[in-house]
Structure formats: C-alpha cells, structure tokens
Amino acid sequence: GNRFLSSLPSPQDEGEIVTFLTLNNIRDNPGAVKKKRRIGRGVGCSKGKTCGRGHKGQKARSGGGVKPTFEGGQTPFYKRVPKRGFRNIHAQPMTPINVGTLQDFVDMGRIVPPGPSDPPLTIPDFIKAGILTKSSVKHGVKLLAKGSDRFKTPLRMEVSRASKSAIDAVEEVGGEVVTVHYNRLALKALIKPHRFDIIPRRALPPPKMMPYYTNYDHRGYLSPEVQMRKVL
C-alpha cells in the first residue's frame, strides 16, 4: 500500500499553476470566435473579384435574390390553397369589462357606488379606477357577466353595450344599466374632454345600430322605457 502511494505524483512535483478569473484576464475560449472572412479583397482572401457570387444574374446583384417563398415560377403554395373568411374593415370591437371585475374594484375601494342623486358610472370612471386604459378603448365598452356569482353591489352605469346575462346580474342586486352610443368623436370627448374647447353634441346611432339602442331588452338609451325613466 505504501509503495502505491509513493508512486503518485504530488502537487509540488507537478508545479501546477493556479490562475484566478479576474477582469483583466477574462476572454473567450480558444476557437470560440471565428474570424470573419473579408471578401472582395483580391485572390489572397479566396473570395476576390466576384466574391463567391459567380458571373452576373439576379443573385449576383447588390440587393438581389429571390424571396424565400419563390417556387421557380410555378403557382406558389399560398395561391394554391383555398381561402376562407375575411377581415371586416367596418368592425367595431368593444373593450370587455366584467361585473366580477367591477365588484373586485368596489371591494378595493377604487369604485364608489353612486348615490340616488349622483350621475351613473361611465367609461371615464372605469379608466380612473384603473380597470381600463384610455388607449384600450377604441370603439366603446361592453359589459359582460363573468363573475356574476359574486356581484352584490347595486351600481348604476352607462356602457356602450351589455350582454343579457350582465344586465340581469346588475338589476338582480338593484343596479341599473343603460347602453349609450358613442361615435369616435363623442368617445374622445368623453375620455379626453380637456382637448376640446367646446364639447360636441353626441351624435345619434347610425341606422344600422338604431334598433339596438331603441330596444329595451338591451336597455338602449333611446328606448321609450329608459326615456320615461329620465322624465320621472
């Protein structure tokens, strides 16, 4: 056993040099960075004259080449497959807001339920509470019913549109929902009134949307029931 131990070299015999990594000797491993080949600098660089592009042609030109989807002139794949659907350029997507979210912000104290003589909650109130941002509201706000099982605070509010389930959830606890039409100008005046010297009059809904806002099932502000409620 002693003979085997005596045959092993000791660290003092090898003279091992221990180096510590410091800022002045930090560098890449050898071979980690390959030097870039300089082209177009004569025959010594092995890529002189035409720089490996060959003689003339589309791919030899500066900025030339074919696009990745080019298939040699045959009908490309995106033209061979059938097309389905379209993007509606007249769509007006609404920014959603759920009744459960309103209840959460009421519990946090960031939404104060309006009293009988106070005006109803509108889109600027939701923005001020932090539920929405000014930039997120492009065409209006739609009230949805997610979280209706925990909604318990009677709130009066005006939104652009509302689902039937959301209306039922709000009115079940004694609240009130009225859907109001805002075009782009009216919405901007509502959210950013400081940009207007004179607040413009709110435009009526276009003929296509008039049936929605005159229907009491949607709690439209032009329906006779809602109009009579304002008079009384």
Disulfide bonds with the S-S distance in Angstrom:
none
